[in-house]
Amino acid sequence: MSNDVMARGRPRGRGRWRFVLGTAALLAVGVSSLAWTSTGRLEAFGAAPTGERLRRMQSSEHHRDGVFVNTTVNPNARNRPDWDTMKDLLFGQQQRTPPGPLPMEREVAAALAKPPEHGLRVTWLGHSTLLVEIDGFRILTDPIWSERASPSTLVGPKRFHPPPLPLDALPEVDAVLLSHDHYDHLDMETIRALVPRGWKFYAPLGLGAHLESWGVPPERVVELDWWQEVTLGDGRLRMVATPAQHFSGRGLSDRNRTLWTSWTLLGPEHRVFFSGDTGLTQEFAEVGRRFGPFDLAMFEVGAFHPAWGDIHLGPHQALQAHGLVRGRRLLPIHWGTFSLATHAWDEPAEVLASEARQQGVALLTPVLGRPVEPEAEAPSAPWWREVRAP
């Protein structure tokens, strides 16, 4: 993507007023569809940490002056859209949605009923939602089954495709991992639907307040700071909250009030890295030193733009991060489900495939819902090139 988006001046005259009025109309529709509690609190915003949870957050070395901070801070980074970027987000002409239906596995439940042959299998269910099967454990990451990544059911980023696996067909899992509190990663309706399953939720510091406000019992919430870990199955699987470079917030006044994280999964035979949302940070070199090499690394590649280049990787930086953590195979995530930036819907995958080929990086790009085993899988076909208008 060129930087000319950033170079244009502000809209003037009637064009600017159309932009303002259009944005105001969208906000009005969105506010009218929001769900509020009896005390006037917006349900989807979750809850603010208090008491012992807040004290634990404040004791973190990554918490300063009331907020969490990244390890590396670029003083020149804006990391938020300006006027021109917002205008392009709302009214740009890029092909941000697929021209036709996306291919996906139709018999996902039947495929998952068969155990992995090699001990490691992953199923991409869209965006950053994955079912990771590692050495006898099933781990679900950042589950979102809702139609929109938004506090509203009427406005906000809408899915390109239905979930390839219905939520009630999801097999039993050993843990639900959450990376941060943004709406495309922490989805209130999905969390509420998962509560009856009895599973534990593992999250970075502060997210437990949201989860408990949505009905998750406190004993099923585990919050970790960076480099802290828990184990499952008498220590057979280690789950480490590893650093990421991002931000958090669900409303207008809670930016960086909760932590964000990547996750490292260490089994007796296999190792997997899940990036969550992140920019490029040298912390990944430390992750690679401590825990690599990884049989599979899952890095975000979508929603990239110069305006937030320090908090989202994009395909070029994803390849750099993959090298830092010492990944053997890379599975791109955070693309192909929602339009969250100004680039074309398939640009992240296309750019990544081209660059990975030049650099000799092994990619896994399965169609939605298809379980794949990195040790046995042949190179994936670029299925996005076959998406055509009906």
Solvent accessible surface area in square Angstrom, and as a share of the most:
residue,aa,sasa,rsa
1,M,86,0.38
2,S,68,0.44
3,N,97,0.50
4,D,78,0.40
5,V,9,0.05
6,M,39,0.18
7,A,86,0.67
8,R,106,0.39
9,G,53,0.51
10,R,139,0.51
11,P,18,0.11
12,R,195,0.71
13,G,51,0.49
14,R,199,0.73
15,G,28,0.27
16,R,87,0.32
17,W,161,0.56
18,R,160,0.58
19,F,15,0.06
20,V,53,0.31
21,L,115,0.57
22,G,26,0.25
23,T,35,0.20
24,A,52,0.41
25,A,57,0.44
26,L,84,0.42
27,L,114,0.57
28,A,64,0.50
29,V,70,0.40
30,G,6,0.06
31,V,84,0.48
32,S,90,0.58
33,S,27,0.17
34,L,30,0.15
35,A,49,0.38
36,W,137,0.48
37,T,34,0.20
38,S,123,0.79
39,T,121,0.70
40,G,48,0.46
41,R,93,0.34
42,L,7,0.03
43,E,39,0.17
44,A,6,0.05
45,F,75,0.31
46,G,3,0.03
47,A,30,0.23
48,A,79,0.61
49,P,17,0.11
50,T,97,0.56
51,G,37,0.36
52,E,117,0.53
53,R,55,0.20
54,L,60,0.30
55,R,142,0.52
56,R,89,0.33
57,M,3,0.01
58,Q,97,0.43
59,S,90,0.58
60,S,11,0.07
61,E,136,0.61
62,H,21,0.10
63,H,22,0.10
64,R,139,0.51
65,D,150,0.78
66,G,30,0.29
67,V,40,0.23
68,F,0,0.00
69,V,34,0.20
70,N,27,0.14
71,T,79,0.46
72,T,79,0.46
73,V,101,0.58
74,N,69,0.35
75,P,123,0.77
76,N,132,0.68
77,A,34,0.27
78,R,123,0.45
79,N,29,0.15
80,R,130,0.47
81,P,51,0.32
82,D,49,0.25
83,W,62,0.22
84,D,12,0.06
85,T,0,0.00
86,M,70,0.31
87,K,48,0.20
88,D,13,0.07
89,L,42,0.21
90,L,63,0.31
91,F,98,0.41
92,G,22,0.21
93,Q,170,0.76
94,Q,66,0.30
95,Q,95,0.42
96,R,31,0.11
97,T,72,0.42
98,P,23,0.14
99,P,55,0.34
100,G,13,0.12
101,P,106,0.66
102,L,8,0.04
103,P,53,0.33
104,M,22,0.10
105,E,38,0.17
106,R,179,0.65
107,E,113,0.51
108,V,3,0.02
109,A,52,0.40
110,A,56,0.43
111,A,27,0.21
112,L,4,0.02
113,A,82,0.63
114,K,140,0.59
115,P,108,0.68
116,P,36,0.23
117,E,148,0.66
118,H,78,0.35
119,G,24,0.23
120,L,1,0.00
121,R,14,0.05
122,V,0,0.00
123,T,0,0.00
124,W,4,0.01
125,L,5,0.02
126,G,1,0.01
127,H,1,0.01
128,S,1,0.00
129,T,2,0.01
130,L,0,0.00
131,L,0,0.00
132,V,0,0.00
133,E,9,0.04
134,I,0,0.00
135,D,20,0.10
136,G,79,0.76
137,F,11,0.05
138,R,64,0.23
139,I,0,0.00
140,L,0,0.00
141,T,1,0.00
142,D,0,0.00
143,P,0,0.00
144,I,4,0.02
145,W,31,0.11
146,S,24,0.15
147,E,96,0.43
148,R,49,0.18
149,A,9,0.07
150,S,23,0.15
151,P,46,0.29
152,S,5,0.03
153,T,104,0.60
154,L,99,0.49
155,V,33,0.19
156,G,34,0.33
157,P,44,0.27
158,K,105,0.44
159,R,19,0.07
160,F,40,0.17
161,H,8,0.03
162,P,90,0.56
163,P,37,0.23
164,P,14,0.09
165,L,2,0.01
166,P,78,0.49
167,L,34,0.17
168,D,130,0.68
169,A,40,0.31
170,L,4,0.02
171,P,29,0.18
172,E,103,0.46
173,V,12,0.07
174,D,67,0.35
175,A,0,0.00
176,V,0,0.00
177,L,0,0.00
178,L,0,0.00
179,S,0,0.00
180,H,1,0.00
181,D,2,0.01
182,H,27,0.12
183,Y,35,0.13
184,D,15,0.08
185,H,0,0.00
186,L,0,0.00
187,D,12,0.06
188,M,19,0.09
189,E,90,0.40
190,T,3,0.02
191,I,0,0.00
192,R,79,0.29
193,A,52,0.40
194,L,1,0.00
195,V,30,0.17
196,P,111,0.70
197,R,70,0.26
198,G,44,0.42
199,W,14,0.05
200,K,84,0.36
201,F,0,0.00
202,Y,9,0.03
203,A,0,0.00
204,P,0,0.00
205,L,3,0.02
206,G,0,0.00
207,L,0,0.00
208,G,0,0.00
209,A,8,0.06
210,H,7,0.03
211,L,0,0.00
212,E,54,0.24
213,S,39,0.25
214,W,11,0.04
215,G,44,0.42
216,V,2,0.01
217,P,37,0.23
218,P,89,0.56
219,E,124,0.56
220,R,38,0.14
221,V,18,0.11
222,V,34,0.19
223,E,19,0.08
224,L,10,0.05
225,D,16,0.08
226,W,10,0.03
227,W,62,0.22
228,Q,75,0.33
229,E,70,0.31
230,V,33,0.19
231,T,72,0.42
232,L,25,0.12
233,G,30,0.29
234,D,155,0.81
235,G,38,0.37
236,R,129,0.47
237,L,0,0.00
238,R,85,0.31
239,M,0,0.00
240,V,1,0.00
241,A,0,0.00
242,T,0,0.00
243,P,1,0.01
244,A,3,0.02
245,Q,16,0.07
246,H,1,0.00
247,F,42,0.18
248,S,1,0.01
249,G,16,0.15
250,R,10,0.04
251,G,27,0.26
252,L,187,0.93
253,S,98,0.64
254,D,35,0.18
255,R,81,0.30
256,N,31,0.16
257,R,108,0.39
258,T,4,0.02
259,L,0,0.00
260,W,2,0.01
261,T,1,0.01
262,S,0,0.00
263,W,0,0.00
264,T,0,0.00
265,L,1,0.00
266,L,6,0.03
267,G,13,0.12
268,P,82,0.52
269,E,132,0.59
270,H,15,0.06
271,R,81,0.30
272,V,0,0.00
273,F,0,0.00
274,F,0,0.00
275,S,0,0.00
276,G,0,0.00
277,D,4,0.02
278,T,0,0.00
279,G,0,0.00
280,L,42,0.21
281,T,5,0.03
282,Q,124,0.55
283,E,31,0.14
284,F,0,0.00
285,A,37,0.29
286,E,46,0.21
287,V,0,0.00
288,G,0,0.00
289,R,165,0.60
290,R,111,0.41
291,F,15,0.06
292,G,15,0.14
293,P,45,0.29
294,F,0,0.00
295,D,23,0.12
296,L,0,0.00
297,A,0,0.00
298,M,0,0.00
299,F,0,0.00
300,E,0,0.00
301,V,0,0.00
302,G,1,0.01
303,A,8,0.06
304,F,29,0.12
305,H,7,0.03
306,P,62,0.39
307,A,2,0.01
308,W,19,0.07
309,G,30,0.29
310,D,36,0.19
311,I,7,0.04
312,H,21,0.09
313,L,8,0.04
314,G,3,0.02
315,P,1,0.01
316,H,99,0.44
317,Q,48,0.21
318,A,0,0.00
319,L,7,0.04
320,Q,98,0.44
321,A,0,0.00
322,H,7,0.03
323,G,50,0.48
324,L,49,0.24
325,V,0,0.00
326,R,114,0.42
327,G,17,0.17
328,R,140,0.51
329,R,48,0.18
330,L,0,0.00
331,L,1,0.00
332,P,3,0.02
333,I,0,0.00
334,H,5,0.02
335,W,9,0.03
336,G,2,0.02
337,T,0,0.00
338,F,11,0.05
339,S,38,0.25
340,L,49,0.24
341,A,2,0.02
342,T,0,0.00
343,H,19,0.08
344,A,26,0.20
345,W,14,0.05
346,D,39,0.20
347,E,38,0.17
348,P,0,0.00
349,A,1,0.00
350,E,60,0.27
351,V,39,0.22
352,L,0,0.00
353,A,15,0.11
354,S,33,0.22
355,E,41,0.18
356,A,2,0.01
357,R,164,0.60
358,Q,134,0.60
359,Q,104,0.46
360,G,68,0.65
361,V,35,0.20
362,A,43,0.33
363,L,28,0.14
364,L,0,0.00
365,T,8,0.05
366,P,7,0.05
367,V,14,0.08
368,L,0,0.00
369,G,0,0.00
370,R,106,0.39
371,P,24,0.15
372,V,3,0.02
373,E,22,0.10
374,P,7,0.04
375,E,99,0.44
376,A,64,0.50
377,E,54,0.24
378,A,71,0.55
379,P,114,0.72
380,S,35,0.22
381,A,72,0.56
382,P,46,0.29
383,W,18,0.06
384,W,7,0.02
385,R,94,0.34
386,E,129,0.58
387,V,10,0.06
388,R,158,0.58
389,A,69,0.54
390,P,150,0.95
